[in-house]
């Protein structure tokens, strides 16, 4: 199974203001998973955006960086209200999972110790693997790991251990912002990886828009 590219129409943890136009300009590209954050654009624009994604046959992803039980529950309710297919991020709280497990949504919470803004990851790989497997045994299908914001070791080694030893699907999020990292992540073969700010910061094609940067990312993935 190949690694899924998950395009987030976000920059600096907010949905970009022209997200609807960007999606319209890029929706024909061979990318199945698209998402955004729950902040950055008005409610009416969010509804329009997710409607267009669903009408185009895309899988929809809400990615949330939040740490309190109350804010994580709010994110879960938001994801269900808008009928996203996936909720990624949030710290794990039993109350949040109790709410989500009766909903029609795939939940991929963070593993490890995640904190700060921009967020960082600490903790041991062993504990993260154990956490992921405990999630899986409780019917949580996947996990979200901020590997390239890991302060306690090598990001690629962490990804490799998660993919090899975790029963849950692994999504790598954050700072995949170069051809080399794309190729490395594809080789390590997690279930998926997210990309947002790098596209809008023109990390792959300087001076070009999101579409040109996405086309370059697809070229790198094909060649890796």
N, C-alpha and C positions, 0 to 999 in steps of 0.2 A: 504494500500500500504506500502511495506517495504522500509526502507531506503537504498539507493543505495551507495555502496562503489565505489569510484572513485580513481583508483590507478594512482598516478603520478610518473613517472620514473624520479624523481628529488630529489636533495639534496641541501639544502641551496640555493634555488631559481634558480638552474641550472639543466638542464637535465644531468643525469649521463652519463659518457663517454661510458659505456658498455650497454646502454639502449636497443639496438637491441637484444643483447644476453640475457639480463634479460627477455625481453618480450617473446622471443622464449622459454625460460625455464619455463615460467609461463602461457602461453596463454591458456593452457588446463583447468586452474582453472575456476570455475563458477563465473567469474567476467565480467560484460558487458562493464563497462566504464573504459577506459585507456587514459592516456594523458601524456604530457610533457610540458616543457617550450620552449620558442623561443630562448634560449641561452644554450650553453654548448656543443653542438656537431655541426659538419659541416653540411652545407646544404644537401649534398649527403646522410648523415646518417639520417637526419630528413625525407627526402623523403622515404628512405628505411623503416624507422620505421613506419611512418603513413601508408605506403603501406601494411606492414605486419599486422598492426592492422585492417585495412579495409578488407584485405583478410581473416582474422580470424573471421569476423563478429562482430567486436567490435565497440562501439560508441567512437568516438575520441574527446578528450578534450584538448584545449590549455588553460593553466592557465598562466596569465601574471600579474606581480606586477609592475605597472608603474603609474605615477601620472600626467604627463603633457598631454595637449590635443594632441600635436604632437606625443608623444610616444604611447598614447592610440590609435590614428588613425593608426599608424604604426602596432600596434598589431592586429587591426581589419583587415587591409589589408593582413597581414601575415596569419591570420586564414583563410581568404577566399582563398588566393593563394594556400594553402595546403589542402583546402576543409575539414577542421575540422567540426565536427558536433556541437561542443559547443565552445564558447569563455567565459571563466570565469576570473573574476578579471577586472582590469582597473577601474579608476574612470569614472563616467558617464559624458559624454559631448554630448550635442545635435547633434553636427556635426558627432560624431562617430556613434550614433544611426541612423542618417539620411543615412549614408553610409550602415550600417549593415542591415537595415530593408528591403532592396531590395535583400539581399543575402539569401542563403539557409543555415542559421546557427542560433543556439539558443544562445542568449546573456544573461549572468548572471553577471552584473557589481557589484562592491562593493557597500554596503550601509554604512552609517556612515562616520565619518571623519577618513580616512586611510592615514598614512604617515610613513616615516622612513624606515630603513633597519637594522634588520628585521622589517617588518611592524607591526604597532600597530593600534588599533581601539579605538576611543573615540566618544562621542556623547550620546544623550538620546535614550532609546528604543522607545519612542513615535515618535521621528523624524525618526528613522530608519524604523519603521512600515509604517509611512506616505510616506516615500521615496519609499519603496518597492511597496506600493499600487499605487502610482503615476506612477511608472515604468510599473506596470501591466496594468493600464488603458491606457497606451500608447503602448501596445502590446509587452512589454518586459517580457518574460515568467518567469524569475527567478532572484534571487539575490545571491551574494556571501558574506558571513559574517565571519569575523575573530573573532569568539566568544571567543576563548581561548587566544586571545591577546587583550581583552577588558579591558581598564583601569578604567572604570567608574562604574563597578558593577559586579554582579555575572554572569559568562558565561552561566551557565545552565538556569538561569532565562531569560536571553536574548534570548537564543535559543527557549525556551518555548513560549515567547511572539511573536517571529517572526513566529513560526509555527502556533500558534493559530490565530494570527491577520492579517498576511500578505496573500494577495491573490496570490502573486507570489511564485513560488517554492523556497525553502530555501536550499542553500548548505552551510554547515559549513566547513571552511577551516582553517588549521593551528593547530599544537600542539595537535592533537588527538594521543597521544603517550603512552597510557596505556590501560590495559584490562578494568579498571574502566571507563575511558572516552569513550571507544567504547561502553560499555554496556549502559552508561548514554545517549549517543547520540542516540543509537538505540531506547531507551525508549522514548526519546523526539520526535523522528520520523520526522526529516526534510526529504526533498526529497532526499538529498544525503550528503555525506561528503567526503572530499579529504584526501588522505594519501600519503605521499612521503618520506620525510626525516626520519620519524620514522622507516620505513622499512629498509632503508639503514644504519641507525644507530643501528640496531639490538635491538630495544626497547622491542621486544616481545620474541625473542629467541636469547640470547646472543651467539656470536660466530658463528652464522648461516647466510646463505645468504637470499636474498630477498624472495625466494620461501618459505622457512621454516617460515619466519616471516609472510608472507601472509597467509599461511595455519593456523597459530595460530590466526590471525585476523579473518579468516572465522569461526574457532571454537568458538571464543568468540561471534561473531555475532549470530551464530546458537544457542548458549546456553543462550543468553541474553533475 
